[in-house]
């Protein structure tokens, strides 16, 4: 975990997501870099520096590209955006419902394991914990993908929604 936040990464999918909405020339001018660099980043020939990624995230409020950048820069700690899934809202919401239900059911079936002292769990119980984590990660990936797509489709700023929710989470005593 020491090297979680990378200094630079290959992130062609994130840059391609940006170039679908903004011309390479525009991205280059906005960020004081060359169009050739943007092109090379989009094709996976050049890395994106942490500084450049920060500029991209500040200048372009693109949740999908931002999640992709966060995934790469976090060395995979942030789940990826599911690129090959049907991105129609109803399809995404169906997947979300299914994955969330599976995660909750997995937790419900594993309560005995989680009630056991951590230092005394067996290898079998440990595998149960791993399976619960995997179900939660599936749900998290579909949630991030769904948030990115519906924020774009409905033109709702995801960052501002997160900041607004943080106020509620603070009131709840969660943060």
DOKOLNU-678233 format. One record per residue (C-alpha): residue in one letter; x negated, y, z. Coordinates in pm, whole numbers, m for minus. Last residue first. Layout:
<sites>
['A' [X Y Z]]
...
</sites>
This chain:
<sites>
['X' [1711 1157 894]]
['X' [1997 921 978]]
['X' [2138 1139 1255]]
['X' [2477 1155 1084]]
['X' [2432 1533 1056]]
['X' [2096 1471 884]]
['X' [2260 1228 646]]
['X' [2520 1495 564]]
['X' [2250 1754 484]]
['X' [2061 1491 287]]
['X' [2376 1443 79]]
['X' [2345 1799 m53]]
['X' [1979 1746 m142]]
['X' [2070 1424 m323]]
['X' [2351 1600 m510]]
['X' [2116 1884 m607]]
['X' [1869 1631 m747]]
['X' [2143 1447 m938]]
['X' [2253 1760 m1128]]
['X' [2589 1671 m1280]]
['X' [2616 1691 m1659]]
['X' [2890 1426 m1669]]
['X' [2701 1193 m1904]]
['X' [2362 1286 m1757]]
['X' [2460 1233 m1393]]
['X' [2646 921 m1505]]
['X' [2333 775 m1666]]
['X' [2083 849 m1390]]
['X' [2315 741 m1110]]
['X' [2396 416 m1290]]
['X' [2030 334 m1345]]
['X' [1942 412 m985]]
['X' [2236 201 m861]]
['X' [2150 m87 m1097]]
['X' [1793 m92 m966]]
['X' [1907 m64 m603]]
['X' [2156 m349 m640]]
['X' [1891 m578 m786]]
['X' [1655 m463 m509]]
['X' [1915 m550 m245]]
['X' [1955 m898 m394]]
['X' [1578 m937 m393]]
['X' [1555 m827 m30]]
['X' [1820 m1082 68]]
['X' [1625 m1354 m115]]
['X' [1303 m1255 65]]
['X' [1484 m1271 401]]
['X' [1616 m1620 318]]
['X' [1261 m1718 220]]
['X' [1144 m1609 566]]
['X' [1417 m1825 716]]
['X' [1280 m2128 528]]
['X' [925 m2042 635]]
['X' [1050 m2037 995]]
['X' [1127 m1728 1199]]
['X' [977 m1691 1548]]
['X' [788 m1360 1524]]
['X' [1090 m1188 1369]]
['X' [1313 m1284 1661]]
['X' [1630 m1441 1521]]
['X' [1935 m1221 1457]]
['X' [1816 m1161 1099]]
['X' [1829 m1534 1031]]
['X' [2175 m1565 1184]]
['X' [2294 m1268 976]]
['X' [2193 m1437 650]]
['X' [2534 m1514 498]]
['X' [2650 m1156 553]]
['X' [2329 m1016 405]]
['X' [2369 m1226 89]]
['X' [2735 m1129 68]]
['X' [2642 m761 90]]
['X' [2380 m800 m182]]
['X' [2615 m999 m408]]
['X' [2889 m738 m362]]
['X' [2646 m458 m446]]
['X' [2532 m647 m756]]
['X' [2888 m712 m880]]
['X' [3016 m361 m815]]
['X' [2707 m203 m970]]
['X' [2731 m429 m1276]]
['X' [3098 m328 m1325]]
['X' [3006 37 m1271]]
['X' [2736 10 m1536]]
['X' [2974 m153 m1784]]
['X' [3238 110 m1717]]
['X' [2987 391 m1762]]
['X' [2843 260 m2090]]
['X' [2473 200 m2041]]
['X' [2464 m160 m2159]]
['X' [2147 m292 m1995]]
['X' [1814 m293 m2177]]
['X' [1661 3 m1996]]
['X' [1724 m94 m1636]]
['X' [1561 201 m1463]]
['X' [1277 71 m1250]]
['X' [1285 19 m876]]
['X' [1076 262 m669]]
['X' [782 67 m521]]
['X' [659 m15 m872]]
['X' [316 144 m845]]
['X' [484 460 m710]]
['X' [365 660 m1013]]
['X' [530 418 m1257]]
['X' [865 395 m1079]]
['X' [871 769 m1009]]
['X' [812 839 m1378]]
['X' [1098 610 m1480]]
['X' [1328 760 m1215]]
['X' [1240 1106 m1349]]
['X' [1306 1003 m1710]]
['X' [1653 877 m1613]]
['X' [1727 1173 m1387]]
['X' [1642 1435 m1649]]
['X' [1619 1778 m1487]]
['X' [1348 1885 m1723]]
['X' [1116 2158 m1595]]
['X' [1047 2025 m1246]]
['X' [1017 1658 m1342]]
['X' [798 1735 m1642]]
['X' [577 1963 m1432]]
['X' [536 1693 m1166]]
['X' [453 1440 m1436]]
['X' [186 1678 m1568]]
['X' [25 1710 m1224]]
['X' [40 1333 m1160]]
['X' [m136 1279 m1492]]
['X' [40 1104 m1779]]
['X' [m179 843 m1944]]
['X' [m264 828 m2311]]
['X' [m200 572 m2585]]
['X' [144 470 m2458]]
['X' [329 601 m2765]]
['X' [510 869 m2566]]
['X' [186 976 m2395]]
['X' [11 998 m2733]]
['X' [291 1214 m2874]]
['X' [287 1441 m2569]]
['X' [m92 1472 m2601]]
['X' [m64 1552 m2972]]
['X' [192 1822 m2894]]
['X' [m77 1988 m2688]]
['X' [m36 2098 m2328]]
['X' [91 2417 m2169]]
['X' [396 2251 m2011]]
['X' [676 2436 m2187]]
['X' [480 2452 m2512]]
['X' [407 2078 m2517]]
['X' [762 1983 m2421]]
['X' [901 2210 m2694]]
['X' [664 2063 m2956]]
['X' [759 1712 m2851]]
['X' [1124 1799 m2911]]
['X' [1355 1771 m2613]]
['X' [1641 1529 m2553]]
['X' [1508 1207 m2707]]
['X' [1157 1333 m2628]]
['X' [1229 1311 m2256]]
['X' [1334 945 m2275]]
['X' [1024 878 m2486]]
['X' [815 1035 m2210]]
['X' [971 806 m1951]]
['X' [935 496 m2170]]
['X' [572 578 m2255]]
['X' [465 603 m1890]]
['X' [96 506 m1871]]
['X' [m15 627 m1533]]
['X' [m220 896 m1361]]
['X' [m314 975 m1002]]
['X' [m112 680 m867]]
['X' [92 702 m549]]
['X' [92 358 m387]]
['X' [m282 318 m351]]
['X' [m303 229 18]]
['X' [0 0 0]]
</sites>
